[in-house]
Every structure is written in C-alpha cells, then in structure tokens.
Amino acid sequence: MAKGTGQGSGRRSATDLKVRVKTAKGRKIGSTLWLQRQLNDPYVARARAEGYRSRAAFKLQELDERYHLLRKGQRIVDLGAAPGGWSQIAAPIVGSTEANPLIVGIDYLEMDPISGVILLQKDFNDEDAPAALIAALGGHKADLVLSDMAAPTTGHRATDHLRIMALVELAADFAIRVLAPGGTFVAKVFQGGTEHELLALLKRHFATTLHAKPKASRADSAETYLLARGFKGMRSRAGPGAVAAPIRVHSPVTPTRLLIGSITP
C-alpha cells in the first residue's frame, strides 16, 4: 500500500478530485476546457441524476422558488426550449398533460418529446414562428413567456451581449403580443450596459421588472435573467384573436439569421 505524504494523508480535497481532460489531437483548447468544466459541474451531475435534460432546469426551478412564477393551469411559451429542461420543470407544476397541453416550446434544434408539451422545431426568427406558436396555444393568451434563447458566442463579450439583446427584443415583442393581463416574461440576458431601451419598454408594459442570477448560472458568466411581471395588457383595434402589430425596440445590431436555441446547457 502506498503511503500518503504530508498533512492529511489518505484524504483528497475537492480540488484533487476534479476531473482533468487531456487535449486530444485535433481538439481545440476551448473545447477541452468546456468538457472539463462540464465533467466537474455539480449541476450537470445533478441533472443527470434527477433525469433532467440540462443543468438549466435548476435555473428555472430556483427562479420559481424565489418568485413563484409557475402556477396550476398556466399556459406557457418556452422560447429556445432545447433540450427541454425548462419545460420538464414547468409541465408537472402547471398540470400540463397529453390530454390538455398547456406548454408550447420552440427551437430550431430537434428535441425528444416531453409529456404534456407541444414542441415546434422551428427558428423563432422565421416570420411565421409567432403565428405557429399562437396556433399551438389554440388561440389562448399565454400567462408566462420564458426565453432561454442564446446565439452562438464569438468570445467577444460586447458582441455576444449585443447579439443576445437582439434576441431578447424579439422575445419581448412576442411576449407583449401574446401575454394575458397580469402575465410574466422571463428572459436570459448578458449584462453589458445597453439594455436600457428594452427596460424602458418593459416598464411601460409591466408593473415590475428586475434582474436575478440563479445559483445554477456559472459565477464567471455575465448571464442573468430579466423578469417582467404584471403585464398591463395591450389594446388592439383589430378585434378578438388578432395579432397586434410588432413593437420594436431600437436594436444596436441587425441580426442576420441568428440560429436561436439553448446552445449552452
């Protein structure tokens, strides 16, 4: 038997137990570091153990515990739904079933079925995406619009922030069009100092707005979540069932066919 050396021999610290990944031939250092982080992430391990498709499930779970977002009978739209962790959390709480589906998710990525959830494989950037979501809701208003959408990252923090803000603007525009009075909008953002116009828009349409960073969000990430609650309703002269004209916030960038999805778990 090998002898331990130094103080505390026979014991290994959490640091010692971390999995280290060698950089394989042809694998970029960034990919190696991402894989190493995944293997050592307690939320990734917990998601596997509890049957969730991604660590993101715990972000919504914590936000719900803090702010009571999910309630029985709610109708929910899940934007950037893949791989499905948020819908997995929401479905049993709101009582969404195969016979009475209350949740509609959309993503350009293919997803395995989730009981009680209508899943659309479609890019939310497509012009007909909002109409497809409204049709899937059966003409009903939504009580909660969730957006965990993300654009492929460039590694340049300011650029990545601008790109995700363009997506959040699209999501906010959709939420204002489909939410029932009193409804809630939750969206992932990267804080970067340019979201003031979006916040001004949301403050006009919602009673309260706030930022929250769940513990499941990595500490070194600029990711946070924007919550807008108490939707004030939107007047439209077009009559019942009509889709209101889009409300646009000035965007600092013009996205060109951004592929939208939860590309980071």
SERO-4910 file (N, C-alpha, C, O; in steps of 0.05 Angstrom, whole numbers):
BEGIN
 pado doro    nc1    nc2    nc3   cac1   cac2   cac3    cc1    cc2    cc3    oc1    oc2    oc3
  Met    A     17    -24      0      0      0      0     18     25      0     37     27     16
  Ala    A     11     43    -17     27     68    -19     22     85      6     -1     86     15
  Lys    A     42     98     15     39    115     39     32    143     30     41    153      9
  Gly    A     14    156     46      8    184     40     31    202     49     46    194     67
  Thr    A     33    225     38     53    244     46     41    269     55     21    278     45
  Gly    A     54    282     74     45    308     84     20    305    101     10    284    107
  Gln    A     11    328    111    -12    330    129    -37    321    115    -42    328     92
  Gly    A    -53    306    129    -79    297    118    -76    275     98    -92    273     79
  Ser    A    -55    258    101    -51    236     82    -75    217     82    -87    213    103
  Gly    A    -81    206     59   -104    188     57   -129    203     49   -149    190     42
  Arg    A   -129    230     50   -152    245     43   -146    260     17   -123    267     11
  Arg    A   -168    265      2   -165    281    -23   -185    304    -22   -209    299    -17
  Ser    A   -176    327    -28   -193    351    -28   -211    351    -53   -206    336    -72
  Ala    A   -231    368    -52   -249    371    -75   -233    379   -100   -239    372   -122
  Thr    A   -211    396    -95   -195    404   -117   -180    381   -130   -178    378   -154
  Asp    A   -170    362   -112   -156    339   -122   -174    321   -138   -165    307   -157
  Leu    A   -200    320   -131   -218    301   -144   -229    312   -170   -243    297   -184
  Lys    A   -222    336   -178   -232    347   -203   -222    330   -226   -199    321   -226
  Val    A   -239    327   -246   -231    312   -270   -216    331   -288   -225    353   -294
  Arg    A   -192    322   -297   -177    337   -316   -178    323   -343   -174    299   -345
  Val    A   -182    339   -364   -185    327   -391   -160    335   -407   -153    358   -409
  Lys    A   -147    314   -419   -124    320   -436   -134    330   -463   -155    323   -473
  Thr    A   -118    348   -474   -125    359   -500   -118    338   -522    -94    334   -528
  Ala    A   -138    326   -533   -134    305   -553   -125    318   -579   -130    342   -584
  Lys    A   -112    302   -596   -103    312   -622   -127    322   -638   -147    307   -642
  Gly    A   -126    346   -648   -148    357   -664   -169    371   -648   -186    384   -659
  Arg    A   -168    369   -621   -187    383   -604   -176    410   -595   -153    411   -586
  Lys    A   -191    430   -599   -183    457   -591   -182    459   -560   -197    446   -547
  Ile    A   -165    477   -550   -163    481   -521   -189    490   -509   -196    482   -487
  Gly    A   -204    507   -525   -230    516   -515   -250    493   -510   -264    493   -491
  Ser    A   -250    474   -529   -267    450   -526   -259    433   -503   -276    423   -488
  Thr    A   -233    431   -499   -223    415   -476   -231    428   -449   -240    414   -431
  Leu    A   -228    454   -447   -236    468   -423   -266    466   -418   -275    463   -395
  Trp    A   -282    468   -440   -311    466   -437   -318    438   -426   -335    435   -408
  Leu    A   -306    417   -438   -311    390   -429   -303    385   -400   -317    373   -385
  Gln    A   -280    396   -393   -271    394   -365   -290    407   -346   -295    397   -325
  Arg    A   -300    431   -354   -319    445   -337   -344    429   -334   -355    428   -312
  Gln    A   -354    417   -356   -378    401   -355   -375    378   -336   -393    372   -320
  Leu    A   -353    364   -338   -349    340   -322   -347    346   -292   -352    329   -275
  Asn    A   -339    371   -286   -335    378   -258   -358    395   -247   -357    404   -224
  Asp    A   -379    400   -263   -401    417   -255   -421    401   -239   -433    382   -249
  Pro    A   -426    409   -213   -445    394   -197   -473    395   -207   -489    376   -203
  Tyr    A   -481    416   -221   -508    418   -232   -512    399   -256   -534    389   -260
  Val    A   -491    395   -271   -492    376   -293   -496    348   -282   -513    332   -292
  Ala    A   -481    341   -261   -483    315   -248   -511    311   -236   -523    290   -238
  Arg    A   -521    332   -223   -547    331   -210   -569    328   -231   -589    313   -227
  Ala    A   -566    342   -254   -586    339   -275   -588    311   -285   -610    300   -289
  Arg    A   -565    298   -289   -565    270   -298   -578    252   -277   -595    235   -284
  Ala    A   -572    257   -252   -582    240   -230   -612    243   -227   -626    223   -221
  Glu    A   -623    267   -232   -652    272   -228   -668    270   -254   -692    275   -253
  Gly    A   -655    263   -276   -669    258   -301   -676    283   -317   -694    282   -334
  Tyr    A   -662    306   -311   -667    330   -327   -648    331   -351   -626    320   -349
  Arg    A   -656    343   -372   -641    343   -396   -618    363   -396   -599    360   -412
  Ser    A   -618    382   -378   -596    401   -377   -596    414   -349   -615    413   -334
  Arg    A   -573    426   -343   -569    440   -317   -587    464   -316   -593    475   -294
  Ala    A   -596    474   -339   -614    498   -340   -640    493   -325   -652    513   -316
  Ala    A   -648    468   -322   -672    462   -307   -671    475   -279   -692    484   -269
  Phe    A   -648    474   -266   -646    484   -239   -647    515   -238   -653    526   -217
  Lys    A   -641    528   -260   -644    557   -261   -674    565   -259   -681    582   -242
  Leu    A   -691    552   -275   -719    558   -273   -730    549   -246   -747    563   -234
  Gln    A   -721    526   -236   -731    517   -210   -725    537   -188   -742    542   -172
  Glu    A   -701    548   -189   -694    568   -168   -709    594   -172   -719    606   -152
  Leu    A   -712    603   -197   -728    627   -202   -757    624   -192   -769    643   -182
  Asp    A   -768    600   -196   -795    595   -188   -797    595   -157   -816    605   -146
  Glu    A   -777    583   -144   -777    583   -115   -775    611   -103   -787    617    -83
  Arg    A   -760    628   -117   -757    656   -107   -782    673   -113   -791    689    -96
  Tyr    A   -792    670   -138   -812    689   -147   -840    677   -154   -857    691   -163
  His    A   -843    651   -149   -869    638   -153   -880    643   -181   -902    654   -184
  Leu    A   -864    636   -201   -871    641   -229   -892    621   -239   -909    628   -255
  Leu    A   -891    596   -229   -907    574   -241   -931    568   -223   -928    565   -199
  Arg    A   -954    567   -236   -979    561   -221   -996    541   -237   -994    540   -262
  Lys    A  -1012    527   -223  -1030    507   -235  -1048    521   -257  -1059    542   -252
  Gly    A  -1050    508   -280  -1067    518   -301  -1056    539   -319  -1070    548   -338
  Gln    A  -1031    548   -314  -1019    569   -331  -1014    558   -360  -1008    534   -363
  Arg    A  -1016    576   -379  -1007    570   -406   -980    583   -410   -976    607   -404
  Ile    A   -961    568   -420   -933    577   -422   -921    573   -450   -927    553   -463
  Val    A   -906    593   -458   -890    590   -483   -860    590   -475   -851    607   -460
  Asp    A   -846    569   -484   -818    565   -478   -801    570   -503   -801    553   -521
  Leu    A   -788    593   -505   -773    601   -528   -744    592   -525   -732    596   -504
  Gly    A   -732    579   -546   -706    568   -543   -706    545   -524   -689    542   -506
  Ala    A   -726    527   -529   -732    506   -509   -712    483   -507   -710    471   -486
  Ala    A   -697    478   -528   -679    455   -528   -658    457   -507   -647    479   -502
  Pro    A   -651    435   -494   -661    408   -498   -687    401   -484   -698    379   -486
  Gly    A   -698    420   -468   -724    416   -455   -725    417   -425   -745    411   -413
  Gly    A   -703    426   -413   -702    426   -384   -722    444   -371   -734    437   -350
  Trp    A   -727    468   -382   -747    486   -370   -775    474   -373   -791    476   -354
  Ser    A   -782    463   -395   -809    451   -399   -812    427   -380   -834    422   -370
  Gln    A   -790    412   -375   -792    390   -356   -799    400   -328   -815    387   -315
  Ile    A   -788    422   -320   -794    433   -294   -823    443   -293   -837    438   -274
  Ala    A   -831    457   -314   -857    471   -314   -881    453   -317   -902    457   -304
  Ala    A   -879    432   -333   -902    415   -340   -917    404   -316   -941    407   -314
  Pro    A   -903    390   -298   -918    379   -275   -930    400   -256   -951    395   -244
  Ile    A   -917    423   -254   -926    443   -236   -952    456   -246   -971    460   -230
  Val    A   -953    462   -272   -977    475   -283   -999    455   -290  -1021    462   -296
  Gly    A   -992    429   -289  -1011    408   -295  -1016    404   -325  -1038    397   -334
  Ser    A   -994    407   -341   -996    403   -370   -995    374   -376   -976    360   -367
  Thr    A  -1014    364   -391  -1016    335   -397  -1020    331   -427  -1024    350   -442
  Glu    A  -1018    306   -435  -1022    299   -463  -1051    307   -471  -1055    316   -494
  Ala    A  -1070    302   -454  -1098    308   -460  -1103    338   -459  -1120    348   -474
  Asn    A  -1088    353   -443  -1092    382   -441  -1065    396   -440  -1056    405   -418
  Pro    A  -1051    398   -462  -1024    410   -462  -1026    440   -458  -1040    454   -473
  Leu    A  -1011    450   -438  -1011    478   -432   -985    492   -439   -983    517   -436
  Ile    A   -966    477   -448   -939    488   -454   -932    484   -483   -936    462   -494
  Val    A   -922    505   -496   -913    503   -524   -883    512   -524   -877    534   -514
  Gly    A   -866    495   -534   -838    501   -536   -829    503   -565   -840    489   -582
  Ile    A   -809    520   -570   -799    523   -598   -769    525   -597   -757    538   -580
  Asp    A   -756    512   -617   -727    513   -620   -721    503   -648   -735    486   -659
  Tyr    A   -699    513   -660   -691    502   -686   -678    475   -683   -676    460   -703
  Leu    A   -670    468   -659   -658    441   -654   -680    421   -649   -702    427   -638
  Glu    A   -675    396   -658   -694    375   -653   -694    367   -623   -672    366   -611
  Met    A   -717    361   -613   -719    353   -584   -735    327   -582   -753    322   -597
  Asp    A   -727    311   -562   -744    288   -556   -770    297   -543   -770    318   -530
  Pro    A   -791    282   -547   -817    290   -536   -817    293   -506   -802    280   -492
  Ile    A   -833    312   -496   -837    316   -467   -867    314   -462   -883    327   -476
  Ser    A   -875    297   -444   -903    292   -439   -917    318   -431   -908    333   -413
  Gly    A   -939    324   -445   -955    348   -439   -945    374   -452   -955    395   -446
  Val    A   -925    372   -469   -913    395   -481   -914    393   -512   -906    373   -523
  Ile    A   -924    414   -525   -924    415   -554   -897    427   -562   -891    450   -555
  Leu    A   -881    413   -578   -855    422   -586   -854    428   -616   -862    411   -632
  Leu    A   -845    452   -623   -843    460   -651   -814    462   -658   -799    477   -645
  Gln    A   -805    447   -679   -778    450   -688   -777    472   -710   -783    467   -733
  Lys    A   -770    496   -701   -772    519   -719   -755    541   -708   -752    544   -683
  Asp    A   -743    557   -725   -727    580   -717   -746    603   -709   -763    611   -725
  Phe    A   -743    613   -686   -760    635   -677   -757    660   -694   -774    678   -693
  Asn    A   -735    662   -709   -731    684   -727   -750    683   -751   -754    703   -764
  Asp    A   -760    659   -757   -778    657   -781   -802    674   -778   -813    677   -756
  Glu    A   -811    687   -799   -833    705   -798   -859    692   -788   -875    705   -775
  Asp    A   -862    667   -795   -887    653   -787   -885    639   -759   -904    626   -751
  Ala    A   -862    642   -745   -859    629   -719   -879    639   -699   -892    622   -685
  Pro    A   -883    665   -696   -903    674   -676   -931    663   -681   -945    655   -663
  Ala    A   -939    663   -707   -966    653   -714   -968    623   -708   -989    613   -699
  Ala    A   -946    608   -712   -946    579   -706   -949    575   -676   -963    556   -668
  Leu    A   -936    591   -660   -938    589   -631   -967    595   -622   -978    582   -604
  Ile    A   -978    616   -633  -1005    624   -625  -1025    603   -633  -1044    597   -618
  Ala    A  -1021    591   -656  -1039    569   -665  -1036    545   -646  -1056    532   -639
  Ala    A  -1011    539   -637  -1007    517   -619  -1020    522   -592  -1027    503   -577
  Leu    A  -1023    547   -584  -1036    555   -559  -1067    552   -562  -1081    556   -542
  Gly    A  -1076    546   -586  -1105    544   -590  -1119    570   -589  -1143    571   -583
  Gly    A  -1105    592   -595  -1117    618   -594  -1118    630   -567  -1128    653   -563
  His    A  -1109    616   -546  -1109    626   -519  -1085    645   -515  -1065    643   -528
  Lys    A  -1089    664   -496  -1067    680   -487  -1048    664   -469  -1057    645   -457
  Ala    A  -1023    672   -468  -1004    659   -450  -1003    673   -424  -1007    697   -422
  Asp    A   -997    658   -403   -994    670   -376   -964    676   -370   -958    693   -353
  Leu    A   -947    661   -384   -918    663   -378   -903    657   -404   -907    637   -417
  Val    A   -885    676   -412   -867    671   -434   -839    669   -424   -829    688   -411
  Leu    A   -826    646   -429   -799    641   -420   -781    642   -444   -787    632   -465
  Ser    A   -758    655   -441   -738    655   -462   -710    649   -451   -699    665   -437
  Asp    A   -700    626   -459   -673    619   -452   -656    618   -478   -636    604   -480
  Met    A   -665    634   -497   -652    635   -523   -623    645   -521   -617    663   -505
  Ala    A   -606    634   -538   -578    644   -540   -569    642   -568   -577    624   -583
  Ala    A   -552    661   -576   -539    660   -602   -512    647   -599   -500    648   -578
  Pro    A   -501    635   -621   -474    625   -619   -454    647   -610   -455    669   -621
  Thr    A   -438    640   -591   -420    661   -580   -395    664   -597   -386    646   -611
  Thr    A   -384    688   -596   -360    695   -612   -335    696   -594   -312    695   -604
  Gly    A   -339    697   -568   -317    701   -549   -311    730   -544   -296    737   -525
  His    A   -324    748   -559   -321    777   -555   -345    785   -538   -368    785   -548
  Arg    A   -341    793   -513   -363    797   -494   -383    818   -504   -407    814   -502
  Ala    A   -373    841   -514   -391    862   -523   -408    853   -546   -432    858   -547
  Thr    A   -396    839   -565   -411    829   -589   -432    809   -580   -454    809   -589
  Asp    A   -424    790   -563   -443    770   -553   -466    783   -539   -489    774   -542
  His    A   -461    804   -524   -482    818   -510   -502    830   -530   -526    827   -526
  Leu    A   -492    843   -550   -509    856   -570   -526    835   -584   -549    840   -590
  Arg    A   -514    812   -590   -529    791   -605   -552    780   -588   -574    776   -598
  Ile    A   -546    774   -562   -567    763   -546   -589    784   -540   -612    777   -537
  Met    A   -581    810   -539   -601    830   -534   -620    833   -558   -644    838   -554
  Ala    A   -610    828   -582   -627    828   -606   -648    805   -603   -671    809   -611
  Leu    A   -640    783   -592   -659    760   -588   -679    767   -566   -702    760   -569
  Val    A   -669    780   -545   -688    787   -523   -709    806   -533   -732    805   -525
  Glu    A   -701    825   -551   -720    843   -562   -742    829   -577   -766    835   -575
  Leu    A   -734    809   -593   -754    793   -608   -773    779   -588   -797    778   -592
  Ala    A   -761    767   -567   -777    753   -547   -796    772   -532   -819    765   -528
  Ala    A   -786    796   -525   -803    815   -511   -826    825   -529   -849    828   -520
  Asp    A   -820    829   -555   -840    837   -574   -863    816   -575   -886    822   -575
  Phe    A   -854    790   -576   -874    768   -577   -890    767   -551   -914    764   -552
  Ala    A   -876    770   -528   -890    768   -502   -911    790   -500   -933    784   -491
  Ile    A   -905    814   -509   -925    836   -507   -949    830   -524   -971    839   -518
  Arg    A   -945    815   -546   -967    809   -564   -985    786   -554  -1009    786   -561
  Val    A   -974    768   -538   -989    743   -532   -996    740   -503  -1013    723   -496
  Leu    A   -984    756   -485   -990    752   -456  -1018    762   -448  -1028    782   -459
  Ala    A  -1030    748   -430  -1054    757   -418  -1048    778   -397  -1026    778   -386
  Pro    A  -1067    796   -391  -1062    815   -369  -1053    801   -344  -1065    781   -336
  Gly    A  -1033    813   -331  -1022    801   -307  -1000    781   -312   -988    770   -293
  Gly    A   -994    776   -338   -974    756   -345   -946    764   -339   -940    786   -332
  Thr    A   -928    744   -343   -899    748   -336   -881    740   -360   -887    722   -374
  Phe    A   -860    755   -363   -839    750   -383   -813    746   -369   -805    762   -353
  Val    A   -799    724   -375   -773    718   -364   -753    712   -387   -759    696   -404
  Ala    A   -731    726   -387   -712    723   -409   -683    723   -400   -676    738   -381
  Lys    A   -667    707   -412   -638    707   -407   -625    731   -421   -631    736   -444
  Val    A   -608    745   -407   -593    767   -418   -564    766   -409   -558    753   -389
  Phe    A   -546    778   -423   -519    782   -414   -516    812   -408   -519    829   -425
  Gln    A   -510    818   -383   -508    846   -375   -484    859   -389   -462    849   -389
  Gly    A   -490    882   -402   -469    896   -417   -474    925   -420   -459    939   -434
  Gly    A   -494    936   -407   -498    964   -406   -515    976   -429   -517   1000   -431
  Thr    A   -526    959   -446   -541    971   -469   -571    963   -469   -585    966   -489
  Glu    A   -580    952   -446   -608    943   -445   -627    964   -435   -650    957   -429
  His    A   -619    989   -433   -637   1009   -421   -662   1014   -437   -683   1019   -426
  Glu    A   -660   1012   -464   -683   1017   -481   -703    994   -477   -728    998   -477
  Leu    A   -693    970   -475   -710    947   -471   -724    949   -444   -748    944   -442
  Leu    A   -709    957   -423   -721    960   -397   -743    982   -397   -763    979   -384
  Ala    A   -738   1003   -412   -758   1025   -413   -783   1014   -426   -805   1021   -417
  Leu    A   -781    998   -447   -804    986   -460   -819    968   -440   -844    970   -438
  Leu    A   -805    951   -426   -818    932   -408   -831    947   -385   -852    938   -375
  Lys    A   -819    968   -375   -831    983   -353   -857    997   -362   -874   1002   -345
  Arg    A   -860   1002   -387   -885   1014   -397   -907    993   -398   -931   1000   -394
  His    A   -900    968   -402   -920    947   -406   -923    928   -382   -943    913   -381
  Phe    A   -905    930   -362   -906    912   -339   -905    928   -313   -893    950   -313
  Ala    A   -917    917   -292   -917    931   -267   -890    932   -254   -882    952   -242
  Thr    A   -874    910   -256   -848    909   -243   -828    895   -261   -835    877   -277
  Thr    A   -803    903   -259   -781    890   -274   -757    887   -254   -753    904   -237
  Leu    A   -743    865   -257   -719    861   -240   -701    841   -254   -708    827   -273
  His    A   -676    841   -244   -656    821   -254   -651    801   -231   -651    808   -208
  Ala    A   -645    776   -239   -639    755   -219   -618    737   -231   -619    730   -255
  Lys    A   -600    728   -215   -579    709   -224   -581    684   -207   -573    684   -184
  Pro    A   -592    662   -218   -594    637   -202   -567    626   -195   -547    631   -209
  Lys    A   -565    610   -175   -540    597   -167   -530    578   -188   -506    574   -191
  Ala    A   -549    567   -204   -541    548   -225   -528    562   -249   -515    549   -265
  Ser    A   -530    589   -250   -515    604   -270   -486    605   -261   -481    610   -238
  Arg    A   -468    600   -279   -440    599   -271   -431    627   -262   -438    647   -273
  Ala    A   -415    626   -241   -406    651   -228   -390    669   -246   -391    693   -244
  Asp    A   -375    656   -265   -358    672   -283   -372    681   -308   -360    692   -326
  Ser    A   -399    676   -309   -414    683   -333   -429    710   -328   -437    716   -306
  Ala    A   -431    726   -350   -447    751   -348   -476    746   -350   -493    764   -350
  Glu    A   -484    720   -353   -512    713   -355   -528    721   -331   -520    716   -308
  Thr    A   -551    732   -336   -571    738   -315   -599    735   -327   -601    733   -352
  Tyr    A   -619    737   -311   -646    735   -321   -662    760   -315   -662    770   -293
  Leu    A   -677    769   -335   -694    792   -333   -723    783   -329   -733    767   -345
  Leu    A   -735    792   -308   -763    785   -301   -780    810   -303   -775    830   -290
  Ala    A   -801    808   -319   -821    830   -322   -848    818   -314   -857    799   -326
  Arg    A   -860    829   -293   -885    817   -282   -908    837   -282   -904    861   -282
  Gly    A   -932    826   -282   -956    843   -281   -961    857   -308   -963    882   -309
  Phe    A   -963    842   -329   -968    853   -356   -994    870   -355  -1014    861   -345
  Lys    A   -992    894   -365  -1014    913   -364  -1035    909   -386  -1056    922   -385
  Gly    A  -1030    891   -405  -1048    887   -427  -1042    905   -450  -1028    925   -447
  Met    A  -1052    897   -473  -1046    913   -497  -1071    917   -513  -1085    898   -519
  Arg    A  -1077    942   -519  -1101    948   -534  -1096    944   -564  -1075    951   -575
  Ser    A  -1116    932   -577  -1115    929   -606  -1142    934   -618  -1162    924   -607
  Arg    A  -1143    949   -640  -1169    955   -653  -1177    933   -672  -1199    934   -684
  Ala    A  -1160    913   -675  -1165    893   -696  -1186    872   -687  -1195    857   -704
  Gly    A  -1194    872   -662  -1215    853   -653  -1203    829   -640  -1179    825   -641
  Pro    A  -1220    812   -629  -1212    788   -615  -1196    769   -633  -1203    765   -656
  Gly    A  -1175    757   -622  -1160    737   -636  -1139    748   -655  -1123    733   -666
  Ala    A  -1139    774   -660  -1120    786   -678  -1093    789   -665  -1091    792   -640
  Val    A  -1072    788   -681  -1045    792   -671  -1037    821   -674  -1037    831   -696
  Ala    A  -1030    833   -652  -1023    862   -653   -998    866   -669   -981    848   -671
  Ala    A   -995    890   -680   -971    897   -696   -947    896   -678   -948    902   -654
  Pro    A   -924    887   -689   -900    885   -672   -892    912   -660   -895    933   -672
  Ile    A   -881    910   -636   -869    933   -623   -839    929   -624   -829    909   -614
  Arg    A   -825    948   -635   -796    944   -639   -781    963   -621   -787    987   -618
  Val    A   -760    952   -609   -741    969   -594   -718    973   -613   -710    955   -628
  His    A   -706    997   -612   -683   1002   -629   -661    983   -621   -653    981   -598
  Ser    A   -651    968   -641   -630    948   -636   -603    958   -644   -601    970   -666
  Pro    A   -582    955   -628   -556    964   -636   -543    947   -657   -523    955   -669
  Val    A   -555    924   -663   -545    908   -685   -569    897   -701   -591    896   -691
  Thr    A   -564    891   -726   -584    878   -742   -576    849   -745   -558    843   -761
  Pro    A   -589    830   -732   -581    802   -733   -587    791   -761   -608    797   -773
  Thr    A   -569    774   -771   -574    762   -797   -577    732   -792   -558    717   -790
  Arg    A   -602    723   -792   -609    695   -789   -595    682   -766   -582    661   -770
  Leu    A   -597    694   -743   -585    681   -719   -599    655   -714   -624    653   -714
  Leu    A   -584    634   -710   -596    608   -702   -601    610   -673   -582    614   -657
  Ile    A   -626    606   -665   -634    610   -637   -638    584   -623   -651    566   -634
  Gly    A   -627    581   -599   -631    557   -584   -616    558   -558   -599    576   -554
  Ser    A   -621    539   -541   -606    538   -516   -581    522   -522   -579    499   -516
  Ile    A   -561    536   -533   -538    522   -542   -518    516   -520   -500    500   -523
  Thr    A   -522    529   -497   -506    523   -473   -524    512   -452   -544    524   -445
  Pro    A   -518    488   -441   -536    476   -421   -536    490   -394   -550    482   -376
***
